[in-house]
Amino acid sequence: MVGSSHEALHRIFQKDPAVLTKALQRVLHVPFPEPREIVAMNVDLTEIEPVERRVDTLMRAETDEGTYLLVVESQGKADDRKRGSWPYYLAYLYEKYRCEPVLIVVTQSSTTAKWASQPIRFGFRGWHSMTVRPLVLGPDNVPMITDEHWGEQDPSLSVFSAMTHGRGPQAPAILESLAAILKTVDPDTASAYAQFVDSCLTDSQAKQMWRDLMKTVQYFWRHPLAEQVREEGRVEGREEGREEGREACRRMVFLLLQSRRIPVSGTARARIEDCTDLGQLEAWAERAVHAANADELFTDERTSTKTRA
C-alpha cells in the first residue's frame, strides 16, 4: 500500500520505469538516451562501516559575502579515483558545515595541472546533475619570481613560486632570489619557509644549491632556540652551564628528527646522547634540518675516518 503522496511520487517509477524516461524526454525535453534495461536497486545509502577520508588541508574563510570552506589538495600525478573522492569531500563538507566548499588543487606538474583542471561531471550528455570544477595552482599560472625587490613585497608568494617551479629550468634564479628575500623575514618564518622549499625540490642540483645557500646564511642558527643553545654552551667557567647547552642541543637534534618523522636507531641515539662536544652537537642539529635519515648526521665523520685510514 502507498500511504502518502511522498511515497507515491517516486514509487510510480518503480512500478513502471519507462514513465521516468518518458517524463525526462517528453516533459523536460532533455536528451536522455533510450535505456535497454532499468533495474531497481537498494535505496539504503547508509555506510555501515566507517570509511576513512581525509583532505590535505581544510580552512574556513569568513568574508563579507559569506563563509567558505577552502579544500586544498596537493596532487603529484593524475589519479582517476579523485573523480569520486573530490565530489564526495565537497558534498560531505557542505552537509556537515552548511558552508560553500571550494576545491583548490596544487601541483608542480603542468600535465597534472591540465588533468586536474578538467571539470568532473556526473549525469548524461547534454545534462549534468553535478559538476565539480577545481581551481588549480601550478607551474603554468604561478608566477616565477626571480626579482628579489619584487619578491620582498610578498615573501610568502615568492616561497610558493619556488615550491611550484622547483622542477623547472628557472629554479636556480628563483632560489637565489628567494635566499635574498628570506633575509627580510623573521628567523622563525624563514626557517620554516626554507624547509618547505627544500622538501619540494626534486632536482638534485637544485636541492644541493638551495642547501648551500641555506648553509651560507644559516637560517637555522638564527632560530631563537638555537641561539639559546649556543649561549648556554658558552658560559665560561660554569661546567653546569656548558652541560645545559649540550643537553639542549641533544634535545634539538631529537626534536628535529622527530618532527620530520625520521626514525632514530639505538646506535644513533646512543652516539648523540654520549657526545660531549658542543660543536659536534651543533653540527648534528644543523644537519638534522635536511638529513634524509639519522645516519646522514654522521656522514662527515665517516668520510674523515676513511681519509685518515
Backbone as CSV, one residue per row, in Angstrom:
resi,resn,N_x,N_y,N_z,CA_x,CA_y,CA_z,C_x,C_y,C_z
1,MET,0.841,-1.192,0.000,0.000,0.000,0.000,0.886,1.256,0.000
2,VAL,0.455,2.248,-0.737,1.118,3.546,-0.754,0.389,4.456,0.208
3,GLY,1.115,4.972,1.198,0.435,5.707,2.264,0.531,7.207,2.189
4,SER,1.288,7.764,1.239,1.432,9.225,1.182,1.793,9.650,-0.229
5,SER,1.626,10.960,-0.477,1.991,11.486,-1.798,3.500,11.388,-1.997
6,HIS,4.252,11.563,-0.906,5.711,11.461,-0.991,6.110,10.101,-1.563
7,GLU,5.500,9.061,-1.031,5.816,7.706,-1.478,5.309,7.465,-2.898
8,ALA,4.114,7.918,-3.175,3.516,7.671,-4.488,4.301,8.332,-5.610
9,LEU,4.845,9.538,-5.339,5.527,10.306,-6.374,6.825,9.667,-6.852
10,HIS,7.379,8.737,-6.052,8.571,8.057,-6.559,8.329,6.570,-6.812
11,ARG,7.337,5.999,-6.121,7.051,4.580,-6.306,6.505,4.271,-7.697
12,ILE,5.882,5.249,-8.331,5.347,5.003,-9.669,6.450,4.609,-10.644
13,PHE,7.644,5.141,-10.414,8.753,4.825,-11.309,9.300,3.422,-11.050
14,GLN,9.112,2.932,-9.836,9.483,1.550,-9.558,8.503,0.592,-10.252
15,LYS,7.249,1.020,-10.277,6.215,0.190,-10.913,6.402,0.131,-12.423
16,ASP,6.700,1.302,-13.021,6.872,1.356,-14.471,8.035,2.300,-14.780
17,PRO,9.253,1.791,-14.846,10.420,2.643,-15.079,10.330,3.459,-16.359
18,ALA,9.591,2.970,-17.356,9.501,3.701,-18.616,8.877,5.079,-18.435
19,VAL,8.055,5.233,-17.403,7.425,6.529,-17.144,8.491,7.590,-16.870
20,LEU,9.535,7.181,-16.179,10.588,8.142,-15.830,11.315,8.640,-17.073
21,THR,11.694,7.740,-17.955,12.409,8.179,-19.164,11.500,8.995,-20.080
22,LYS,10.226,8.633,-20.127,9.282,9.422,-20.931,9.142,10.832,-20.373
23,ALA,9.121,10.930,-19.029,8.999,12.254,-18.410,10.220,13.110,-18.726
24,LEU,11.394,12.489,-18.680,12.619,13.230,-18.985,12.619,13.713,-20.434
25,GLN,12.233,12.822,-21.327,12.320,13.137,-22.750,11.192,14.041,-23.230
26,ARG,9.962,13.787,-22.785,8.798,14.487,-23.335,8.364,15.696,-22.511
27,VAL,8.626,15.647,-21.188,8.214,16.768,-20.329,9.349,17.776,-20.165
28,LEU,10.528,17.263,-19.800,11.665,18.163,-19.586,12.459,18.416,-20.860
29,HIS,12.218,17.592,-21.887,12.883,17.759,-23.181,14.415,17.693,-23.051
30,VAL,14.874,16.765,-22.225,16.306,16.546,-22.119,16.661,15.286,-22.902
31,PRO,17.838,15.264,-23.518,18.193,14.157,-24.414,18.693,12.909,-23.677
32,PHE,17.891,12.386,-22.759,18.305,11.168,-22.066,18.233,9.992,-23.037
33,PRO,19.313,9.177,-23.117,19.319,8.066,-24.085,18.289,6.989,-23.727
34,GLU,17.769,6.324,-24.748,16.767,5.272,-24.533,17.432,4.069,-23.862
35,PRO,16.972,3.669,-22.664,17.609,2.554,-21.951,17.243,1.199,-22.543
36,ARG,18.221,0.294,-22.516,17.944,-1.089,-22.914,17.313,-1.851,-21.758
37,GLU,17.655,-1.453,-20.498,17.125,-2.120,-19.314,17.216,-1.179,-18.121
38,ILE,16.231,-1.221,-17.239,16.267,-0.458,-15.995,15.992,-1.429,-14.859
39,VAL,16.883,-1.449,-13.857,16.764,-2.372,-12.732,16.707,-1.575,-11.435
40,ALA,15.755,-1.870,-10.572,15.645,-1.212,-9.270,16.796,-1.658,-8.369
41,MET,17.332,-0.718,-7.592,18.461,-1.014,-6.705,18.095,-0.712,-5.262
42,ASN,18.945,-1.151,-4.340,18.743,-0.906,-2.907,18.818,0.592,-2.647
43,VAL,17.828,1.138,-1.968,17.768,2.582,-1.744,18.524,3.028,-0.489
44,ASP,18.994,2.084,0.326,19.678,2.424,1.581,21.119,2.844,1.276
45,LEU,21.423,4.106,1.537,22.760,4.640,1.275,23.598,4.765,2.543
46,THR,23.143,4.184,3.630,23.861,4.268,4.896,25.193,3.534,4.805
47,GLU,26.264,4.154,5.308,27.569,3.496,5.370,27.675,2.778,6.703
48,ILE,27.591,1.449,6.682,27.624,0.663,7.913,28.999,0.723,8.554
49,GLU,30.041,0.559,7.742,31.401,0.629,8.245,31.999,1.979,7.870
50,PRO,32.631,2.659,8.853,33.209,3.968,8.543,34.348,3.851,7.546
51,VAL,34.395,4.799,6.635,35.458,4.865,5.632,36.310,6.086,5.934
52,GLU,37.607,5.879,6.100,38.494,6.994,6.437,38.769,7.830,5.185
53,ARG,38.393,9.081,5.248,38.648,10.008,4.148,39.217,11.294,4.735
54,ARG,40.315,11.758,4.180,40.953,12.964,4.692,41.342,13.874,3.529
55,VAL,41.063,15.153,3.680,41.570,16.132,2.724,42.963,16.537,3.203
56,ASP,43.755,17.117,2.304,45.113,17.503,2.687,45.105,18.688,3.644
57,THR,44.380,19.723,3.293,44.256,20.899,4.163,42.845,21.454,4.027
58,LEU,42.257,21.835,5.161,40.908,22.402,5.176,40.916,23.665,6.019
59,MET,40.442,24.778,5.439,40.395,26.050,6.148,39.035,26.706,5.945
60,ARG,38.595,27.467,6.929,37.333,28.199,6.827,37.645,29.678,6.641
61,ALA,37.050,30.271,5.625,37.277,31.685,5.323,35.985,32.463,5.533
62,GLU,36.027,33.442,6.412,34.879,34.329,6.668,35.029,35.567,5.797
63,THR,34.050,35.844,4.961,34.103,37.018,4.091,32.807,37.809,4.220
64,ASP,32.792,39.005,3.631,31.574,39.814,3.640,30.460,39.154,2.837
65,GLU,30.839,38.265,1.923,29.844,37.586,1.094,29.393,36.253,1.671
66,GLY,30.033,35.838,2.745,29.644,34.575,3.371,30.845,33.786,3.830
67,THR,30.589,32.578,4.329,31.629,31.693,4.835,31.927,30.611,3.801
68,TYR,33.212,30.392,3.563,33.631,29.388,2.590,34.595,28.406,3.234
69,LEU,34.519,27.156,2.789,35.472,26.134,3.207,36.460,25.924,2.070
70,LEU,37.741,26.156,2.341,38.775,26.018,1.328,39.426,24.646,1.478
71,VAL,39.198,23.795,0.494,39.717,22.429,0.496,40.941,22.397,-0.410
72,VAL,42.116,22.183,0.168,43.359,22.202,-0.595,43.879,20.775,-0.749
73,GLU,44.083,20.361,-1.997,44.600,19.037,-2.300,45.914,19.174,-3.072
74,SER,46.975,18.568,-2.541,48.265,18.541,-3.219,48.317,17.290,-4.097
75,GLN,48.542,17.483,-5.399,48.437,16.367,-6.342,49.720,16.207,-7.135
76,GLY,50.348,15.032,-7.020,51.594,14.787,-7.743,51.378,14.308,-9.162
77,LYS,50.329,13.506,-9.385,50.069,12.971,-10.715,48.575,12.738,-10.883
78,ALA,48.159,12.448,-12.098,46.744,12.187,-12.372,46.293,10.932,-11.624
79,ASP,45.102,10.995,-11.064,44.551,9.873,-10.299,43.038,9.866,-10.506
80,ASP,42.546,8.937,-11.293,41.124,8.905,-11.631,40.228,8.622,-10.432
81,ARG,40.796,8.127,-9.337,39.982,7.912,-8.139,39.464,9.225,-7.564
82,LYS,40.159,10.306,-7.886,39.734,11.614,-7.379,38.390,12.037,-7.974
83,ARG,37.994,11.451,-9.105,36.687,11.766,-9.684,35.571,11.416,-8.709
84,GLY,35.817,10.449,-7.838,34.821,10.105,-6.833,35.096,10.769,-5.502
85,SER,36.380,10.877,-5.134,36.740,11.417,-3.822,36.436,12.894,-3.696
86,TRP,36.827,13.698,-4.685,36.651,15.144,-4.562,35.181,15.556,-4.485
87,PRO,34.304,15.052,-5.336,32.887,15.395,-5.171,32.341,14.950,-3.810
88,TYR,32.798,13.800,-3.336,32.362,13.315,-2.015,32.790,14.288,-0.927
89,TYR,34.055,14.734,-0.966,34.538,15.680,0.033,33.646,16.921,0.085
90,LEU,33.368,17.484,-1.081,32.614,18.735,-1.133,31.183,18.547,-0.631
91,ALA,30.541,17.453,-1.056,29.166,17.204,-0.624,29.106,16.956,0.882
92,TYR,30.071,16.195,1.394,30.098,15.898,2.827,30.320,17.165,3.648
93,LEU,31.287,17.989,3.223,31.590,19.208,3.972,30.410,20.176,3.968
94,TYR,29.709,20.270,2.835,28.546,21.153,2.798,27.456,20.636,3.735
95,GLU,27.234,19.332,3.734,26.199,18.751,4.591,26.549,18.932,6.066
96,LYS,27.838,18.833,6.396,28.255,18.926,7.795,28.281,20.367,8.302
97,TYR,28.830,21.293,7.495,29.042,22.655,7.978,28.075,23.675,7.384
98,ARG,27.353,23.290,6.327,26.444,24.217,5.651,27.163,25.475,5.182
99,CYS,28.381,25.298,4.694,29.165,26.378,4.101,29.571,25.946,2.696
100,GLU,29.737,26.923,1.823,30.112,26.608,0.455,31.561,26.117,0.394
101,PRO,31.808,24.888,-0.083,33.176,24.395,-0.202,33.803,24.786,-1.543
102,VAL,35.099,25.077,-1.525,35.840,25.436,-2.731,37.057,24.515,-2.824
103,LEU,37.184,23.791,-3.936,38.279,22.848,-4.119,39.443,23.520,-4.842
104,ILE,40.634,23.444,-4.237,41.842,24.036,-4.806,42.899,22.942,-4.900
105,VAL,43.391,22.700,-6.102,44.403,21.671,-6.335,45.742,22.357,-6.604
106,VAL,46.804,21.897,-5.918,48.138,22.468,-6.078,49.064,21.381,-6.620
107,THR,49.855,21.718,-7.639,50.736,20.722,-8.241,51.988,21.375,-8.800
108,GLN,53.064,20.590,-8.931,54.294,21.053,-9.557,54.359,20.635,-11.030
109,SER,53.378,19.875,-11.484,53.407,19.313,-12.832,52.389,19.981,-13.747
110,SER,52.834,20.425,-14.917,51.913,21.014,-15.892,50.915,19.979,-16.392
111,THR,51.372,18.750,-16.588,50.483,17.686,-17.050,49.394,17.402,-16.022
112,THR,49.789,17.336,-14.762,48.814,17.097,-13.701,47.855,18.273,-13.574
113,ALA,48.363,19.478,-13.768,47.513,20.665,-13.682,46.423,20.631,-14.748
114,LYS,46.791,20.238,-15.973,45.802,20.151,-17.047,44.750,19.091,-16.741
115,TRP,45.200,17.966,-16.196,44.260,16.907,-15.824,43.310,17.380,-14.724
116,ALA,43.867,18.001,-13.690,43.057,18.407,-12.546,42.069,19.517,-12.895
117,SER,42.396,20.333,-13.886,41.523,21.459,-14.231,40.287,21.033,-15.020
118,GLN,40.257,19.791,-15.482,39.093,19.319,-16.222,37.901,19.141,-15.276
119,PRO,36.736,19.693,-15.606,35.556,19.534,-14.726,35.191,18.064,-14.548
120,ILE,34.728,17.734,-13.357,34.214,16.390,-13.078,32.693,16.487,-13.174
121,ARG,32.129,15.797,-14.137,30.690,15.923,-14.394,30.000,14.582,-14.198
122,PHE,28.859,14.619,-13.517,28.014,13.443,-13.353,26.676,13.707,-14.025
123,GLY,26.212,12.755,-14.798,24.941,12.897,-15.498,25.055,12.262,-16.864
124,PHE,24.338,12.792,-17.838,24.432,12.271,-19.194,24.705,13.424,-20.150
125,ARG,25.047,13.095,-21.366,25.433,14.109,-22.334,24.311,15.126,-22.547
126,GLY,24.657,16.371,-22.343,23.669,17.430,-22.503,23.034,17.873,-21.201
127,TRP,23.246,17.086,-20.121,22.673,17.494,-18.828,23.501,16.893,-17.704
128,HIS,24.006,17.758,-16.829,24.858,17.291,-15.742,24.185,17.579,-14.392
129,SER,23.983,16.522,-13.620,23.383,16.686,-12.296,24.360,17.321,-11.319
130,MET,25.655,17.066,-11.521,26.671,17.644,-10.648,27.907,17.949,-11.472
131,THR,28.488,19.104,-11.222,29.735,19.482,-11.874,30.696,20.015,-10.815
132,VAL,31.870,19.432,-10.736,32.912,19.880,-9.805,34.040,20.486,-10.631
133,ARG,34.341,21.740,-10.361,35.370,22.442,-11.119,36.483,22.896,-10.170
134,PRO,37.575,22.137,-10.094,38.682,22.517,-9.210,39.378,23.786,-9.688
135,LEU,39.821,24.585,-8.746,40.743,25.680,-9.039,42.153,25.102,-8.924
136,VAL,42.977,25.319,-9.931,44.286,24.667,-9.979,45.407,25.698,-9.940
137,LEU,46.371,25.476,-9.051,47.574,26.296,-8.970,48.760,25.421,-9.366
138,GLY,49.478,25.833,-10.407,50.595,25.029,-10.886,51.604,25.872,-11.629
139,PRO,52.578,25.228,-12.244,53.658,25.976,-12.916,53.199,26.829,-14.079
140,ASP,52.011,26.565,-14.615,51.544,27.352,-15.761,50.903,28.679,-15.361
141,ASN,50.515,28.812,-14.092,49.879,30.076,-13.701,50.510,30.742,-12.477
142,VAL,51.315,30.020,-11.705,52.016,30.650,-10.584,53.230,31.389,-11.137
143,PRO,53.385,32.669,-10.822,54.490,33.441,-11.409,55.852,32.947,-10.933
144,MET,56.857,33.059,-11.825,58.237,32.749,-11.468,58.877,34.036,-10.952
145,ILE,59.130,34.092,-9.679,59.656,35.315,-9.071,61.172,35.219,-8.986
146,THR,61.842,35.953,-9.855,63.307,35.968,-9.885,63.870,37.333,-9.513
147,ASP,63.000,38.286,-9.250,63.409,39.643,-8.874,63.209,39.803,-7.371
148,GLU,64.297,39.875,-6.623,64.178,39.924,-5.165,63.478,41.193,-4.681
149,HIS,63.620,42.273,-5.416,62.974,43.527,-4.997,61.453,43.391,-5.122
150,TRP,61.005,42.736,-6.177,59.565,42.495,-6.332,59.103,41.476,-5.299
151,GLY,59.930,40.447,-5.069,59.556,39.387,-4.145,59.480,39.845,-2.705
152,GLU,60.260,40.851,-2.333,60.235,41.341,-0.956,58.867,41.903,-0.579
153,GLN,58.096,42.299,-1.577,56.760,42.824,-1.303,55.805,41.714,-0.853
154,ASP,56.115,40.490,-1.237,55.259,39.364,-0.861,56.128,38.112,-0.721
155,PRO,56.853,37.975,0.394,57.772,36.842,0.569,57.089,35.481,0.479
156,SER,55.877,35.358,1.023,55.220,34.054,1.011,54.899,33.601,-0.410
157,LEU,54.529,34.544,-1.295,54.283,34.189,-2.688,55.583,33.779,-3.367
158,SER,56.680,34.401,-2.984,57.986,34.019,-3.529,58.343,32.599,-3.119
159,VAL,58.039,32.248,-1.886,58.278,30.884,-1.411,57.433,29.899,-2.216
160,PHE,56.157,30.229,-2.398,55.259,29.354,-3.156,55.734,29.215,-4.599
161,SER,56.279,30.285,-5.157,56.826,30.237,-6.507,57.965,29.232,-6.586
162,ALA,58.859,29.272,-5.602,59.984,28.331,-5.584,59.506,26.900,-5.406
163,MET,58.491,26.700,-4.575,57.957,25.359,-4.356,57.294,24.813,-5.613
164,THR,56.610,25.672,-6.353,55.880,25.248,-7.544,56.803,24.997,-8.728
165,HIS,57.835,25.833,-8.872,58.720,25.747,-10.031,60.037,25.041,-9.696
166,GLY,60.025,24.253,-8.639,61.260,23.587,-8.217,61.821,22.614,-9.222
167,ARG,60.994,22.176,-10.182,61.465,21.216,-11.185,61.924,21.878,-12.475
168,GLY,61.652,23.163,-12.636,61.870,23.829,-13.916,63.260,24.394,-14.090
169,PRO,63.574,24.834,-15.306,64.899,25.398,-15.609,65.168,26.725,-14.919
170,GLN,64.109,27.403,-14.481,64.279,28.688,-13.805,64.553,28.537,-12.314
171,ALA,64.618,27.302,-11.820,64.781,27.066,-10.384,65.997,27.800,-9.791
172,PRO,67.203,27.753,-10.415,68.351,28.450,-9.804,68.111,29.943,-9.585
173,ALA,67.548,30.609,-10.596,67.299,32.050,-10.461,66.273,32.332,-9.377
174,ILE,65.247,31.485,-9.305,64.211,31.660,-8.290,64.786,31.455,-6.895
175,LEU,65.640,30.441,-6.742,66.200,30.122,-5.424,67.168,31.201,-4.955
176,GLU,67.990,31.716,-5.860,68.908,32.793,-5.480,68.145,34.025,-5.024
177,SER,67.083,34.342,-5.749,66.262,35.487,-5.374,65.601,35.255,-4.018
178,LEU,65.085,34.046,-3.813,64.389,33.746,-2.565,65.332,33.788,-1.370
179,ALA,66.553,33.312,-1.549,67.517,33.348,-0.441,67.733,34.775,0.046
180,ALA,67.780,35.712,-0.891,67.931,37.125,-0.515,66.666,37.654,0.139
181,ILE,65.514,37.225,-0.379,64.235,37.694,0.165,64.044,37.235,1.607
182,LEU,64.467,36.006,1.921,64.262,35.472,3.269,65.059,36.230,4.324
183,LYS,66.065,36.988,3.890,66.814,37.799,4.853,65.949,38.890,5.461
184,THR,64.846,39.230,4.780,63.956,40.282,5.279,62.837,39.726,6.151
185,VAL,62.814,38.384,6.330,61.747,37.718,7.076,62.271,37.335,8.449
186,ASP,61.383,37.291,9.442,61.821,36.920,10.784,62.381,35.498,10.771
187,PRO,63.360,35.203,11.645,64.071,33.911,11.609,63.171,32.689,11.709
188,ASP,62.159,32.725,12.564,61.272,31.571,12.709,60.584,31.250,11.386
189,THR,60.023,32.270,10.760,59.316,32.080,9.491,60.275,31.683,8.389
190,ALA,61.441,32.303,8.348,62.427,31.981,7.320,62.856,30.525,7.421
191,SER,63.053,30.042,8.637,63.458,28.652,8.828,62.392,27.690,8.311
192,ALA,61.126,27.984,8.615,60.029,27.127,8.144,59.930,27.171,6.621
193,TYR,60.019,28.367,6.049,59.949,28.508,4.595,61.084,27.735,3.919
194,ALA,62.279,27.817,4.503,63.428,27.139,3.919,63.188,25.630,3.844
195,GLN,62.575,25.066,4.872,62.299,23.632,4.876,61.195,23.271,3.887
196,PHE,60.187,24.135,3.739,59.139,23.884,2.750,59.746,23.776,1.351
197,VAL,60.601,24.730,1.028,61.216,24.746,-0.297,62.087,23.513,-0.501
198,ASP,62.887,23.190,0.511,63.772,22.031,0.414,62.984,20.757,0.124
199,SER,61.819,20.610,0.722,61.010,19.412,0.535,60.441,19.309,-0.865
200,CYS,60.300,20.437,-1.562,59.679,20.442,-2.888,60.683,20.340,-4.025
201,LEU,61.963,20.402,-3.720,62.977,20.373,-4.766,63.328,18.927,-5.098
202,THR,62.889,18.461,-6.266,63.157,17.083,-6.682,64.423,16.970,-7.524
203,ASP,64.849,18.066,-8.117,66.088,18.054,-8.888,67.269,18.104,-7.923
204,SER,68.174,17.151,-8.045,69.279,17.035,-7.083,70.184,18.267,-7.097
205,GLN,70.442,18.829,-8.269,71.303,20.003,-8.339,70.642,21.213,-7.691
206,ALA,69.337,21.380,-7.951,68.612,22.499,-7.341,68.569,22.341,-5.824
207,LYS,68.348,21.117,-5.355,68.289,20.883,-3.911,69.637,21.186,-3.259
208,GLN,70.735,20.736,-3.889,72.050,20.999,-3.323,72.355,22.490,-3.322
209,MET,71.952,23.164,-4.397,72.161,24.609,-4.468,71.431,25.309,-3.326
210,TRP,70.185,24.896,-3.083,69.390,25.518,-2.026,70.023,25.266,-0.657
211,ARG,70.485,24.053,-0.433,71.096,23.734,0.863,72.389,24.508,1.066
212,ASP,73.145,24.702,0.001,74.360,25.511,0.106,74.021,26.958,0.448
213,LEU,72.950,27.471,-0.166,72.522,28.840,0.145,72.100,28.951,1.603
214,MET,71.406,27.935,2.086,70.937,27.977,3.470,72.087,27.829,4.464
215,LYS,73.114,27.065,4.093,74.281,26.948,4.966,75.006,28.279,5.073
216,THR,75.021,29.007,3.966,75.718,30.295,3.936,75.056,31.310,4.856
217,VAL,73.734,31.374,4.794,73.028,32.368,5.612,72.649,31.810,6.975
218,GLN,72.700,30.461,7.113,72.467,29.816,8.402,71.152,30.258,9.045
219,TYR,70.042,30.100,8.295,68.749,30.476,8.867,68.432,29.673,10.113
220,PHE,68.841,28.407,10.103,68.502,27.597,11.267,69.106,28.175,12.539
221,TRP,70.356,28.635,12.426,71.032,29.122,13.629,70.621,30.533,14.027
222,ARG,69.700,31.119,13.271,69.093,32.385,13.699,67.831,32.122,14.500
223,HIS,67.456,30.854,14.607,66.276,30.497,15.391,66.546,30.796,16.864
224,PRO,65.608,31.439,17.575,65.828,31.808,18.972,66.252,30.649,19.856
225,LEU,65.670,29.473,19.670,66.020,28.333,20.500,67.453,27.903,20.226
226,ALA,67.852,27.933,18.955,69.219,27.568,18.620,70.209,28.566,19.207
227,GLU,69.853,29.851,19.168,70.716,30.858,19.773,70.856,30.620,21.267
228,GLN,69.771,30.188,21.903,69.807,29.892,23.336,70.744,28.725,23.607
229,VAL,70.697,27.725,22.733,71.582,26.563,22.872,73.041,26.999,22.823
230,ARG,73.367,27.839,21.847,74.747,28.285,21.698,75.188,29.102,22.909
231,GLU,74.292,29.930,23.396,74.630,30.779,24.536,74.849,29.954,25.789
232,GLU,73.968,28.977,26.005,74.093,28.131,27.194,75.399,27.349,27.180
233,GLY,75.807,26.941,25.989,77.008,26.119,25.881,78.294,26.890,26.015
234,ARG,78.210,28.221,26.028,79.425,29.020,26.059,79.545,29.852,27.336
235,VAL,78.889,29.401,28.357,79.014,30.090,29.638,80.366,29.721,30.234
236,GLU,81.286,30.652,30.214,82.649,30.373,30.642,82.713,30.162,32.143
237,GLY,83.527,29.169,32.551,83.763,28.929,33.969,82.646,28.196,34.662
238,ARG,81.608,27.760,33.915,80.484,27.065,34.564,80.212,25.776,33.813
239,GLU,80.722,24.677,34.337,80.553,23.387,33.686,79.082,23.029,33.567
240,GLU,78.299,23.364,34.588,76.883,23.025,34.524,76.188,23.810,33.430
241,GLY,76.647,25.023,33.177,76.073,25.792,32.081,76.392,25.160,30.739
242,ARG,77.659,24.664,30.603,78.034,24.005,29.366,77.239,22.713,29.172
243,GLU,77.014,21.990,30.264,76.253,20.748,30.154,74.798,21.029,29.783
244,GLU,74.233,22.137,30.312,72.875,22.513,29.926,72.811,22.791,28.431
245,GLY,73.854,23.439,27.919,73.895,23.722,26.498,73.983,22.450,25.674
246,ARG,74.827,21.501,26.109,74.943,20.234,25.381,73.618,19.472,25.408
247,GLU,72.967,19.454,26.577,71.702,18.726,26.697,70.616,19.375,25.840
248,ALA,70.588,20.710,25.832,69.600,21.406,24.997,69.851,21.107,23.518
249,CYS,71.118,20.998,23.142,71.450,20.713,21.745,71.054,19.284,21.383
250,ARG,71.266,18.344,22.298,70.823,16.965,22.046,69.310,16.929,21.831
251,ARG,68.591,17.660,22.689,67.126,17.703,22.557,66.742,18.270,21.197
252,MET,67.491,19.268,20.750,67.201,19.884,19.466,67.346,18.867,18.333
253,VAL,68.401,18.060,18.376,68.612,17.050,17.346,67.434,16.075,17.305
254,PHE,67.079,15.537,18.474,65.989,14.569,18.531,64.654,15.191,18.120
255,LEU,64.430,16.449,18.537,63.175,17.122,18.214,63.042,17.340,16.707
256,LEU,64.114,17.740,16.055,64.078,17.969,14.612,63.826,16.665,13.858
257,LEU,64.496,15.608,14.262,64.283,14.314,13.603,62.865,13.811,13.825
258,GLN,62.377,13.982,15.050,61.011,13.535,15.348,59.984,14.328,14.550
259,SER,60.161,15.653,14.445,59.208,16.487,13.723,59.167,16.127,12.246
260,ARG,60.286,15.578,11.714,60.349,15.182,10.304,60.087,13.684,10.135
261,ARG,59.664,13.043,11.243,59.290,11.627,11.231,60.419,10.727,10.752
262,ILE,61.632,11.045,11.186,62.800,10.240,10.847,63.129,9.336,12.034
263,PRO,63.125,8.026,11.856,63.420,7.111,12.971,64.883,7.205,13.388
264,VAL,65.115,6.996,14.671,66.472,7.046,15.224,66.792,5.680,15.805
265,SER,67.814,5.037,15.283,68.198,3.708,15.784,68.820,3.832,17.168
266,GLY,68.908,2.711,17.848,69.515,2.711,19.174,70.957,3.145,19.124
267,THR,71.672,2.743,18.063,73.083,3.123,17.923,73.223,4.628,17.735
268,ALA,72.398,5.189,16.876,72.457,6.635,16.627,72.080,7.416,17.878
269,ARG,71.054,6.948,18.571,70.614,7.644,19.799,71.731,7.645,20.840
270,ALA,72.381,6.496,21.009,73.460,6.400,21.997,74.614,7.322,21.634
271,ARG,74.906,7.406,20.341,76.018,8.256,19.906,75.738,9.723,20.205
272,ILE,74.492,10.143,19.960,74.124,11.537,20.230,74.124,11.811,21.732
273,GLU,73.574,10.882,22.509,73.493,11.085,23.962,74.856,11.065,24.630
274,ASP,75.807,10.299,24.066,77.132,10.180,24.688,78.081,11.293,24.270
275,CYS,77.728,12.041,23.231,78.619,13.093,22.730,78.695,14.257,23.728
276,THR,79.926,14.719,24.031,80.110,15.844,24.951,80.717,17.062,24.249
277,ASP,80.900,16.946,22.927,81.473,18.039,22.145,80.340,18.936,21.646
278,LEU,80.234,20.133,22.200,79.140,21.032,21.842,79.170,21.388,20.361
279,GLY,80.361,21.631,19.811,80.460,21.959,18.401,79.932,20.836,17.515
280,GLN,80.242,19.586,17.919,79.757,18.451,17.149,78.241,18.342,17.240
281,LEU,77.697,18.564,18.427,76.242,18.511,18.617,75.554,19.593,17.792
282,GLU,76.159,20.776,17.740,75.598,21.850,16.927,75.580,21.463,15.453
283,ALA,76.658,20.839,14.986,76.722,20.419,13.581,75.650,19.381,13.281
284,TRP,75.451,18.448,14.203,74.411,17.434,14.000,73.023,18.063,13.970
285,ALA,72.802,19.049,14.843,71.498,19.717,14.872,71.238,20.448,13.559
286,GLU,72.282,21.067,13.007,72.113,21.770,11.733,71.814,20.785,10.610
287,ARG,72.499,19.622,10.620,72.243,18.619,9.581,70.857,18.002,9.719
288,ALA,70.347,17.947,10.957,69.042,17.324,11.181,67.918,18.062,10.462
289,VAL,68.167,19.300,10.076,67.148,20.061,9.355,66.892,19.462,7.974
290,HIS,67.947,18.885,7.353,67.827,18.404,5.972,68.095,16.914,5.802
291,ALA,68.653,16.245,6.797,69.066,14.846,6.639,67.900,13.951,6.221
292,ALA,68.174,13.043,5.276,67.139,12.106,4.834,66.950,10.978,5.830
293,ASN,67.988,10.684,6.626,67.899,9.671,7.678,68.901,10.020,8.761
294,ALA,68.813,9.331,9.897,69.663,9.663,11.045,71.141,9.438,10.743
295,ASP,71.456,8.464,9.892,72.863,8.182,9.591,73.560,9.342,8.896
296,GLU,72.782,10.171,8.179,73.393,11.296,7.468,73.971,12.340,8.429
297,LEU,73.579,12.294,9.692,74.159,13.218,10.663,75.656,12.996,10.794
298,PHE,76.087,11.735,10.600,77.470,11.363,10.866,78.282,11.183,9.589
299,THR,77.794,11.679,8.455,78.460,11.454,7.164,79.889,11.958,7.158
300,ASP,80.103,13.180,7.637,81.445,13.770,7.594,82.433,12.984,8.435
301,GLU,81.946,12.462,9.572,82.845,11.709,10.444,83.338,10.444,9.763
302,ARG,82.408,9.745,9.043,82.799,8.515,8.353,83.790,8.830,7.234
303,THR,83.556,9.942,6.513,84.452,10.330,5.433,85.857,10.651,5.968
304,SER,85.890,11.371,7.107,87.172,11.740,7.694,87.953,10.508,8.121
305,THR,87.231,9.534,8.700,87.868,8.313,9.165,88.497,7.552,8.007
306,LYS,87.768,7.461,6.859,88.306,6.767,5.704,89.527,7.486,5.147
307,THR,89.483,8.825,5.183,90.605,9.597,4.651,91.862,9.373,5.479
308,ARG,91.717,9.385,6.821,92.847,9.169,7.696,93.428,7.781,7.533
309,ALA,92.489,6.805,7.284,92.971,5.428,7.125,93.803,5.287,5.860
